[in-house]
Amino acid sequence: MTEATPATSQRADLEQAVRTYGGYWDTERGLRTLRDAGHEPRDKHTRRILRDLAQEGLLTKVADRPVRYLAVQAE
């Protein structure tokens, strides 16, 4: 991951990470990813981004408590 610039948003960086790395995603992994990209994320905002990505079909919810998602594989 490259360091965040003012032009990059947390949502864009997290979406790119999901597309690049795939696998399982939860709030903790999202927070770590955003910190590594140079952001100062908040739990609530990170959860919102993950829900948005799931709504758009990039992630599929696989567990409710704690919430966990799986990246959808592009064909």
Jmol script that loads the backbone (N, CA, C; Angstrom):
load data "model"
ATOM      1  N   MET A   1       0.841  -1.189   0.000  1.00  0.00           N
ATOM      2  CA  MET A   1       0.000   0.000   0.000  1.00  0.00           C
ATOM      3  C   MET A   1       0.878   1.241   0.000  1.00  0.00           C
ATOM      4  N   THR A   2       0.463   2.199  -0.730  1.00  0.00           N
ATOM      5  CA  THR A   2       1.220   3.441  -0.755  1.00  0.00           C
ATOM      6  C   THR A   2       0.708   4.367   0.337  1.00  0.00           C
ATOM      7  N   GLU A   3       1.522   5.306   0.715  1.00  0.00           N
ATOM      8  CA  GLU A   3       1.122   6.257   1.749  1.00  0.00           C
ATOM      9  C   GLU A   3      -0.010   7.138   1.230  1.00  0.00           C
ATOM     10  N   ALA A   4      -0.959   7.449   2.096  1.00  0.00           N
ATOM     11  CA  ALA A   4      -2.123   8.238   1.695  1.00  0.00           C
ATOM     12  C   ALA A   4      -1.709   9.664   1.324  1.00  0.00           C
ATOM     13  N   THR A   5      -2.360  10.171   0.313  1.00  0.00           N
ATOM     14  CA  THR A   5      -2.180  11.564  -0.063  1.00  0.00           C
ATOM     15  C   THR A   5      -3.500  12.263   0.208  1.00  0.00           C
ATOM     16  N   PRO A   6      -3.519  13.588   0.218  1.00  0.00           N
ATOM     17  CA  PRO A   6      -4.783  14.279   0.466  1.00  0.00           C
ATOM     18  C   PRO A   6      -5.880  13.878  -0.515  1.00  0.00           C
ATOM     19  N   ALA A   7      -5.502  13.438  -1.708  1.00  0.00           N
ATOM     20  CA  ALA A   7      -6.490  13.078  -2.719  1.00  0.00           C
ATOM     21  C   ALA A   7      -7.099  11.692  -2.495  1.00  0.00           C
ATOM     22  N   THR A   8      -6.500  10.874  -1.628  1.00  0.00           N
ATOM     23  CA  THR A   8      -7.044   9.534  -1.415  1.00  0.00           C
ATOM     24  C   THR A   8      -7.958   9.528  -0.202  1.00  0.00           C
ATOM     25  N   SER A   9      -9.062   8.824  -0.353  1.00  0.00           N
ATOM     26  CA  SER A   9     -10.006   8.720   0.748  1.00  0.00           C
ATOM     27  C   SER A   9      -9.839   7.367   1.432  1.00  0.00           C
ATOM     28  N   GLN A  10     -10.329   7.295   2.652  1.00  0.00           N
ATOM     29  CA  GLN A  10     -10.293   6.024   3.364  1.00  0.00           C
ATOM     30  C   GLN A  10     -11.071   4.972   2.586  1.00  0.00           C
ATOM     31  N   ARG A  11     -12.217   5.371   2.047  1.00  0.00           N
ATOM     32  CA  ARG A  11     -13.038   4.421   1.305  1.00  0.00           C
ATOM     33  C   ARG A  11     -12.292   3.882   0.085  1.00  0.00           C
ATOM     34  N   ALA A  12     -11.657   4.775  -0.661  1.00  0.00           N
ATOM     35  CA  ALA A  12     -10.923   4.355  -1.861  1.00  0.00           C
ATOM     36  C   ALA A  12      -9.766   3.426  -1.496  1.00  0.00           C
ATOM     37  N   ASP A  13      -9.052   3.753  -0.436  1.00  0.00           N
ATOM     38  CA  ASP A  13      -7.920   2.917  -0.029  1.00  0.00           C
ATOM     39  C   ASP A  13      -8.385   1.555   0.466  1.00  0.00           C
ATOM     40  N   LEU A  14      -9.482   1.518   1.218  1.00  0.00           N
ATOM     41  CA  LEU A  14      -9.977   0.236   1.729  1.00  0.00           C
ATOM     42  C   LEU A  14     -10.535  -0.604   0.574  1.00  0.00           C
ATOM     43  N   GLU A  15     -11.240   0.024  -0.341  1.00  0.00           N
ATOM     44  CA  GLU A  15     -11.758  -0.711  -1.505  1.00  0.00           C
ATOM     45  C   GLU A  15     -10.615  -1.309  -2.308  1.00  0.00           C
ATOM     46  N   GLN A  16      -9.562  -0.537  -2.529  1.00  0.00           N
ATOM     47  CA  GLN A  16      -8.411  -1.036  -3.283  1.00  0.00           C
ATOM     48  C   GLN A  16      -7.765  -2.224  -2.570  1.00  0.00           C
ATOM     49  N   ALA A  17      -7.660  -2.156  -1.253  1.00  0.00           N
ATOM     50  CA  ALA A  17      -7.071  -3.253  -0.488  1.00  0.00           C
ATOM     51  C   ALA A  17      -7.922  -4.517  -0.599  1.00  0.00           C
ATOM     52  N   VAL A  18      -9.231  -4.367  -0.511  1.00  0.00           N
ATOM     53  CA  VAL A  18     -10.124  -5.526  -0.636  1.00  0.00           C
ATOM     54  C   VAL A  18      -9.958  -6.152  -2.012  1.00  0.00           C
ATOM     55  N   ARG A  19      -9.910  -5.328  -3.042  1.00  0.00           N
ATOM     56  CA  ARG A  19      -9.746  -5.844  -4.410  1.00  0.00           C
ATOM     57  C   ARG A  19      -8.375  -6.508  -4.594  1.00  0.00           C
ATOM     58  N   THR A  20      -7.354  -5.941  -3.976  1.00  0.00           N
ATOM     59  CA  THR A  20      -5.991  -6.456  -4.131  1.00  0.00           C
ATOM     60  C   THR A  20      -5.757  -7.736  -3.345  1.00  0.00           C
ATOM     61  N   TYR A  21      -6.166  -7.748  -2.067  1.00  0.00           N
ATOM     62  CA  TYR A  21      -5.822  -8.855  -1.177  1.00  0.00           C
ATOM     63  C   TYR A  21      -6.919  -9.893  -1.002  1.00  0.00           C
ATOM     64  N   GLY A  22      -8.183  -9.511  -1.224  1.00  0.00           N
ATOM     65  CA  GLY A  22      -9.275 -10.467  -1.061  1.00  0.00           C
ATOM     66  C   GLY A  22      -9.344 -11.024   0.348  1.00  0.00           C
ATOM     67  N   GLY A  23      -9.942 -12.192   0.483  1.00  0.00           N
ATOM     68  CA  GLY A  23     -10.019 -12.875   1.768  1.00  0.00           C
ATOM     69  C   GLY A  23     -11.087 -12.312   2.684  1.00  0.00           C
ATOM     70  N   TYR A  24     -10.918 -12.591   3.976  1.00  0.00           N
ATOM     71  CA  TYR A  24     -11.884 -12.184   4.986  1.00  0.00           C
ATOM     72  C   TYR A  24     -11.571 -10.794   5.516  1.00  0.00           C
ATOM     73  N   TRP A  25     -12.635 -10.024   5.786  1.00  0.00           N
ATOM     74  CA  TRP A  25     -12.500  -8.661   6.281  1.00  0.00           C
ATOM     75  C   TRP A  25     -13.410  -8.441   7.474  1.00  0.00           C
ATOM     76  N   ASP A  26     -12.876  -7.778   8.484  1.00  0.00           N
ATOM     77  CA  ASP A  26     -13.657  -7.353   9.639  1.00  0.00           C
ATOM     78  C   ASP A  26     -13.157  -5.959  10.016  1.00  0.00           C
ATOM     79  N   THR A  27     -13.741  -5.401  11.063  1.00  0.00           N
ATOM     80  CA  THR A  27     -13.369  -4.041  11.456  1.00  0.00           C
ATOM     81  C   THR A  27     -11.875  -3.928  11.761  1.00  0.00           C
ATOM     82  N   GLU A  28     -11.330  -4.898  12.474  1.00  0.00           N
ATOM     83  CA  GLU A  28      -9.911  -4.820  12.846  1.00  0.00           C
ATOM     84  C   GLU A  28      -8.997  -4.822  11.624  1.00  0.00           C
ATOM     85  N   ARG A  29      -9.288  -5.682  10.662  1.00  0.00           N
ATOM     86  CA  ARG A  29      -8.449  -5.714   9.455  1.00  0.00           C
ATOM     87  C   ARG A  29      -8.602  -4.414   8.677  1.00  0.00           C
ATOM     88  N   GLY A  30      -9.820  -3.896   8.625  1.00  0.00           N
ATOM     89  CA  GLY A  30     -10.048  -2.616   7.952  1.00  0.00           C
ATOM     90  C   GLY A  30      -9.276  -1.485   8.608  1.00  0.00           C
ATOM     91  N   LEU A  31      -9.312  -1.432   9.938  1.00  0.00           N
ATOM     92  CA  LEU A  31      -8.587  -0.392  10.674  1.00  0.00           C
ATOM     93  C   LEU A  31      -7.084  -0.491  10.430  1.00  0.00           C
ATOM     94  N   ARG A  32      -6.551  -1.707  10.496  1.00  0.00           N
ATOM     95  CA  ARG A  32      -5.114  -1.916  10.268  1.00  0.00           C
ATOM     96  C   ARG A  32      -4.719  -1.465   8.866  1.00  0.00           C
ATOM     97  N   THR A  33      -5.534  -1.846   7.891  1.00  0.00           N
ATOM     98  CA  THR A  33      -5.255  -1.492   6.503  1.00  0.00           C
ATOM     99  C   THR A  33      -5.237   0.021   6.316  1.00  0.00           C
ATOM    100  N   LEU A  34      -6.218   0.701   6.897  1.00  0.00           N
ATOM    101  CA  LEU A  34      -6.280   2.153   6.763  1.00  0.00           C
ATOM    102  C   LEU A  34      -5.128   2.839   7.485  1.00  0.00           C
ATOM    103  N   ARG A  35      -4.748   2.336   8.653  1.00  0.00           N
ATOM    104  CA  ARG A  35      -3.581   2.908   9.355  1.00  0.00           C
ATOM    105  C   ARG A  35      -2.321   2.729   8.526  1.00  0.00           C
ATOM    106  N   ASP A  36      -2.174   1.541   7.939  1.00  0.00           N
ATOM    107  CA  ASP A  36      -0.997   1.275   7.101  1.00  0.00           C
ATOM    108  C   ASP A  36      -0.955   2.202   5.888  1.00  0.00           C
ATOM    109  N   ALA A  37      -2.139   2.668   5.447  1.00  0.00           N
ATOM    110  CA  ALA A  37      -2.214   3.568   4.299  1.00  0.00           C
ATOM    111  C   ALA A  37      -2.051   5.030   4.712  1.00  0.00           C
ATOM    112  N   GLY A  38      -1.821   5.273   6.013  1.00  0.00           N
ATOM    113  CA  GLY A  38      -1.568   6.629   6.473  1.00  0.00           C
ATOM    114  C   GLY A  38      -2.774   7.377   7.002  1.00  0.00           C
ATOM    115  N   HIS A  39      -3.890   6.680   7.191  1.00  0.00           N
ATOM    116  CA  HIS A  39      -5.097   7.319   7.717  1.00  0.00           C
ATOM    117  C   HIS A  39      -5.175   7.161   9.230  1.00  0.00           C
ATOM    118  N   GLU A  40      -6.081   7.903   9.831  1.00  0.00           N
ATOM    119  CA  GLU A  40      -6.401   7.764  11.251  1.00  0.00           C
ATOM    120  C   GLU A  40      -7.875   7.368  11.342  1.00  0.00           C
ATOM    121  N   PRO A  41      -8.167   6.090  11.055  1.00  0.00           N
ATOM    122  CA  PRO A  41      -9.558   5.654  10.954  1.00  0.00           C
ATOM    123  C   PRO A  41     -10.256   5.538  12.303  1.00  0.00           C
ATOM    124  N   ARG A  42     -11.579   5.601  12.265  1.00  0.00           N
ATOM    125  CA  ARG A  42     -12.420   5.374  13.436  1.00  0.00           C
ATOM    126  C   ARG A  42     -13.234   4.112  13.171  1.00  0.00           C
ATOM    127  N   ASP A  43     -13.513   3.368  14.250  1.00  0.00           N
ATOM    128  CA  ASP A  43     -14.257   2.110  14.135  1.00  0.00           C
ATOM    129  C   ASP A  43     -15.560   2.279  13.357  1.00  0.00           C
ATOM    130  N   LYS A  44     -16.365   3.254  13.776  1.00  0.00           N
ATOM    131  CA  LYS A  44     -17.692   3.431  13.182  1.00  0.00           C
ATOM    132  C   LYS A  44     -17.603   3.716  11.679  1.00  0.00           C
ATOM    133  N   HIS A  45     -16.698   4.576  11.294  1.00  0.00           N
ATOM    134  CA  HIS A  45     -16.532   4.917   9.875  1.00  0.00           C
ATOM    135  C   HIS A  45     -16.040   3.702   9.080  1.00  0.00           C
ATOM    136  N   THR A  46     -15.132   2.935   9.655  1.00  0.00           N
ATOM    137  CA  THR A  46     -14.602   1.747   8.983  1.00  0.00           C
ATOM    138  C   THR A  46     -15.712   0.718   8.779  1.00  0.00           C
ATOM    139  N   ARG A  47     -16.548   0.523   9.783  1.00  0.00           N
ATOM    140  CA  ARG A  47     -17.679  -0.400   9.642  1.00  0.00           C
ATOM    141  C   ARG A  47     -18.631   0.066   8.546  1.00  0.00           C
ATOM    142  N   ARG A  48     -18.848   1.379   8.466  1.00  0.00           N
ATOM    143  CA  ARG A  48     -19.722   1.945   7.432  1.00  0.00           C
ATOM    144  C   ARG A  48     -19.163   1.653   6.034  1.00  0.00           C
ATOM    145  N   ILE A  49     -17.864   1.822   5.863  1.00  0.00           N
ATOM    146  CA  ILE A  49     -17.230   1.547   4.571  1.00  0.00           C
ATOM    147  C   ILE A  49     -17.405   0.074   4.204  1.00  0.00           C
ATOM    148  N   LEU A  50     -17.174  -0.822   5.166  1.00  0.00           N
ATOM    149  CA  LEU A  50     -17.324  -2.250   4.899  1.00  0.00           C
ATOM    150  C   LEU A  50     -18.765  -2.582   4.500  1.00  0.00           C
ATOM    151  N   ARG A  51     -19.743  -1.989   5.203  1.00  0.00           N
ATOM    152  CA  ARG A  51     -21.156  -2.213   4.842  1.00  0.00           C
ATOM    153  C   ARG A  51     -21.434  -1.704   3.428  1.00  0.00           C
ATOM    154  N   ASP A  52     -20.898  -0.531   3.091  1.00  0.00           N
ATOM    155  CA  ASP A  52     -21.093   0.020   1.750  1.00  0.00           C
ATOM    156  C   ASP A  52     -20.495  -0.900   0.683  1.00  0.00           C
ATOM    157  N   LEU A  53     -19.308  -1.410   0.939  1.00  0.00           N
ATOM    158  CA  LEU A  53     -18.671  -2.310  -0.025  1.00  0.00           C
ATOM    159  C   LEU A  53     -19.473  -3.599  -0.187  1.00  0.00           C
ATOM    160  N   ALA A  54     -20.073  -4.067   0.903  1.00  0.00           N
ATOM    161  CA  ALA A  54     -20.929  -5.256   0.823  1.00  0.00           C
ATOM    162  C   ALA A  54     -22.190  -4.943   0.022  1.00  0.00           C
ATOM    163  N   GLN A  55     -22.754  -3.786   0.243  1.00  0.00           N
ATOM    164  CA  GLN A  55     -23.961  -3.389  -0.481  1.00  0.00           C
ATOM    165  C   GLN A  55     -23.697  -3.289  -1.986  1.00  0.00           C
ATOM    166  N   GLU A  56     -22.484  -2.905  -2.331  1.00  0.00           N
ATOM    167  CA  GLU A  56     -22.106  -2.782  -3.742  1.00  0.00           C
ATOM    168  C   GLU A  56     -21.691  -4.121  -4.362  1.00  0.00           C
ATOM    169  N   GLY A  57     -21.630  -5.178  -3.547  1.00  0.00           N
ATOM    170  CA  GLY A  57     -21.319  -6.501  -4.062  1.00  0.00           C
ATOM    171  C   GLY A  57     -19.852  -6.886  -4.042  1.00  0.00           C
ATOM    172  N   LEU A  58     -19.000  -6.042  -3.473  1.00  0.00           N
ATOM    173  CA  LEU A  58     -17.575  -6.355  -3.403  1.00  0.00           C
ATOM    174  C   LEU A  58     -17.273  -7.331  -2.265  1.00  0.00           C
ATOM    175  N   LEU A  59     -18.081  -7.271  -1.208  1.00  0.00           N
ATOM    176  CA  LEU A  59     -17.947  -8.160  -0.052  1.00  0.00           C
ATOM    177  C   LEU A  59     -19.267  -8.886   0.176  1.00  0.00           C
ATOM    178  N   THR A  60     -19.185 -10.085   0.763  1.00  0.00           N
ATOM    179  CA  THR A  60     -20.361 -10.835   1.167  1.00  0.00           C
ATOM    180  C   THR A  60     -20.261 -11.076   2.665  1.00  0.00           C
ATOM    181  N   LYS A  61     -21.320 -10.765   3.390  1.00  0.00           N
ATOM    182  CA  LYS A  61     -21.332 -10.969   4.834  1.00  0.00           C
ATOM    183  C   LYS A  61     -21.409 -12.464   5.125  1.00  0.00           C
ATOM    184  N   VAL A  62     -20.474 -12.967   5.953  1.00  0.00           N
ATOM    185  CA  VAL A  62     -20.450 -14.397   6.264  1.00  0.00           C
ATOM    186  C   VAL A  62     -20.673 -14.685   7.744  1.00  0.00           C
ATOM    187  N   ALA A  63     -20.634 -13.656   8.594  1.00  0.00           N
ATOM    188  CA  ALA A  63     -20.888 -13.842  10.024  1.00  0.00           C
ATOM    189  C   ALA A  63     -21.464 -12.548  10.599  1.00  0.00           C
ATOM    190  N   ASP A  64     -22.339 -12.710  11.608  1.00  0.00           N
ATOM    191  CA  ASP A  64     -22.994 -11.542  12.201  1.00  0.00           C
ATOM    192  C   ASP A  64     -22.319 -11.003  13.452  1.00  0.00           C
ATOM    193  N   ARG A  65     -21.872 -11.847  14.329  1.00  0.00           N
ATOM    194  CA  ARG A  65     -21.292 -11.374  15.587  1.00  0.00           C
ATOM    195  C   ARG A  65     -20.037 -12.158  15.916  1.00  0.00           C
ATOM    196  N   PRO A  66     -18.876 -11.602  15.731  1.00  0.00           N
ATOM    197  CA  PRO A  66     -18.642 -10.281  15.142  1.00  0.00           C
ATOM    198  C   PRO A  66     -18.872 -10.332  13.635  1.00  0.00           C
ATOM    199  N   VAL A  67     -19.181  -9.174  13.072  1.00  0.00           N
ATOM    200  CA  VAL A  67     -19.437  -9.091  11.629  1.00  0.00           C
ATOM    201  C   VAL A  67     -18.156  -9.400  10.875  1.00  0.00           C
ATOM    202  N   ARG A  68     -18.302 -10.254   9.883  1.00  0.00           N
ATOM    203  CA  ARG A  68     -17.161 -10.665   9.071  1.00  0.00           C
ATOM    204  C   ARG A  68     -17.628 -10.781   7.626  1.00  0.00           C
ATOM    205  N   TYR A  69     -16.776 -10.367   6.706  1.00  0.00           N
ATOM    206  CA  TYR A  69     -17.096 -10.385   5.287  1.00  0.00           C
ATOM    207  C   TYR A  69     -16.057 -11.194   4.534  1.00  0.00           C
ATOM    208  N   LEU A  70     -16.447 -11.656   3.358  1.00  0.00           N
ATOM    209  CA  LEU A  70     -15.532 -12.337   2.450  1.00  0.00           C
ATOM    210  C   LEU A  70     -15.550 -11.577   1.137  1.00  0.00           C
ATOM    211  N   ALA A  71     -14.372 -11.288   0.610  1.00  0.00           N
ATOM    212  CA  ALA A  71     -14.283 -10.589  -0.672  1.00  0.00           C
ATOM    213  C   ALA A  71     -14.826 -11.490  -1.770  1.00  0.00           C
ATOM    214  N   VAL A  72     -15.619 -10.897  -2.658  1.00  0.00           N
ATOM    215  CA  VAL A  72     -16.185 -11.627  -3.798  1.00  0.00           C
ATOM    216  C   VAL A  72     -15.124 -11.686  -4.881  1.00  0.00           C
ATOM    217  N   GLN A  73     -14.911 -12.860  -5.420  1.00  0.00           N
ATOM    218  CA  GLN A  73     -13.908 -13.026  -6.465  1.00  0.00           C
ATOM    219  C   GLN A  73     -14.446 -12.540  -7.800  1.00  0.00           C
ATOM    220  N   ALA A  74     -13.709 -11.697  -8.463  1.00  0.00           N
ATOM    221  CA  ALA A  74     -14.093 -11.221  -9.791  1.00  0.00           C
ATOM    222  C   ALA A  74     -13.823 -12.311 -10.811  1.00  0.00           C
ATOM    223  N   GLU A  75     -14.719 -12.455 -11.754  1.00  0.00           N
ATOM    224  CA  GLU A  75     -14.532 -13.493 -12.780  1.00  0.00           C
ATOM    225  C   GLU A  75     -14.191 -12.885 -14.102  1.00  0.00           C
TER     226      GLU A  75
END
end "model"
wireframe off; spacefill off
backbone 0.3
color backbone group
